[in-house]
Amino acid sequence: MNKGTIDNQKYKRSQIGFAITLGFISILTLFVFSARLFYMQIVNKEKYEELSKKDLNRSTIIFSQRGEIYDRNNDNALVVNSDSFSVEISPAKIPSGYYDTVAAKLANILEIPKSSIDKYVDYDKTKNDYNPYTVKRNVTFDKITAIAENITELPGVTWQVRPKRNYIETGSFSHILGYVGKIDKSEYEKYYNTRKYSINSIVGKAGIEKQYDELLQGKDGYEVKLVDVRGREVADSSTVVPPEMGKRLVLTIDSRVQHLAEKALGNRVGSIIVIKPTTGEILAMVSYPYYDSNIFNAENASEEYNKLIRNPDNPFVNRAADSSYPPASTFKVIMEAAILNEKAIPEYEKIECKGEIVYGAEKRLFHCWVEKPGHGKMDLKHALGNSCNIYFYTVGRDHLGINKIAKYAKSFGYGQSPELDLPSYSKGFVPTPEWKERKTHGDEHWQGGDTMNVSIGQGDISATPLQVADALCMVLNEGKIYKPHLLKEVRDPVTDEVIQTVEPEVLFENDIEPSVYRKVKESMRFVCTDGTAKYALQNPTVKIAAKTGTAEVGIKKQDRWHSWLLAFAPYDAPVEDQIVVCSMVEARNNWEWWATYATNIVIQGYFANQSFDESVDALNYRWLIRNSAE
């Protein structure tokens, strides 16, 4: 066999080997593809059918409505919804080369810069996208009408109805109701795993709107349409799942009492709270200054928000629950209960008030609120009735001591969480010797003068108006404070059926003798018959029991005082029929002892079913209103 024949045979064998290899690879490839096809079509058929449907279906959100909010009688709407519109652009539906023309035309109708549309659409990146991009929210109906009239010149432009929050009651209701806004990144990340929010969700930002956001949030619906691979609709049929509205909330607030308290406080920086002691239901919670919750729906919402933030009077602060102050002589109510319960000094033993007292190595001078020669000799009842500082300085320092005073203050809720159903509130503060040691790193020790200041509600002790009101609730309930709350009921938004009712819940309880509380109530009545409120709290409708308070926050001669009035009425009625009113007017207002008059107006209007003006006339306060306005 010659060399050429051998080479030819080798070539043939190699060709045969290559053909066999190629055939094997082809068979293997066919087998792999067949196996994969079998897996997709038979084994995992349902999964890929579902993915296929998702690729062919486009889902459009139908936004739900937030639950409405009503006052305690469920007949006065505080917050409802009104229709608003969102304008959208689907970039791929705009003919090539016409985007700038369409965007400019739409911007002109919406009265916004074209750049505002560009930042949402980013046409160079989205020009092949059929999905809608929202370019403007809270669009008015007249602008939607203008878009509709020019729709042939606005290809790719559509609009969608989106409910907008409408706060019917504004003014002092703002701190109760709060407001809503688009969820921010931090909120979305915080609630991502616990609440069903999307990056476009509208959520509560303050007040009841935030506290009960999960109840108020409805459930969005959606419409599903068939589209092709480019996102174009290819069928007229659609599937619609309707949205579900959020729950209706019924609050404990009585709108009539809220308006009455708002007008009684007037344009004075401060607060008024009205509460039912046996349930903890808050009938009114007024804080001034306030804001209009509807501004957050406005075109210039950011501008208005920044104005409020810069306002030195802090209108976002709910002074009834968020701000703590020296409770001043209202604290003497707790002091009397402690003195009686501890039997620290016989209640009829008298201490002489000469208008001032000298104490300490530095011979520091402590004043009563009356000048020399002072009140004279005072027992406990007369000391509370006349708010004698010298009596409480002496008993607090020499007979009770700071540890017992602090213990009783905390048992009445001071320095502890009131667990109010709002997103924020203050706990106030009760100072102790240990606290002062820590604060000063051991450089200063608690002194008798510190105890004297705390004994009259001054110094480092602080409480919110809500806590001061709760302390009186403890007295009226003879040892119990019920959790203060603003939510009364949760109702179905369609049937109005009650789903949940908030029942009274004991928050704090102590074991002070009931006889002690009865004596404290008698002393508070004495304040109105023979004491510091003898003339200011005369009322033709009910008997009032009260305690006045003036907290010094500056130099005395400059009249820098907070004005307090803590009261309950009717004095001679069962506790179930009584209300507690706490009024507080900050020192930044001109001094006029207004808290006392405001409280009387609220009590008169509440029990006589009168308006503010009717109450003012019934109390002969018209001259006060005129003088206050001058």
Disulfide bonds with the S-S distance in Angstrom:
none
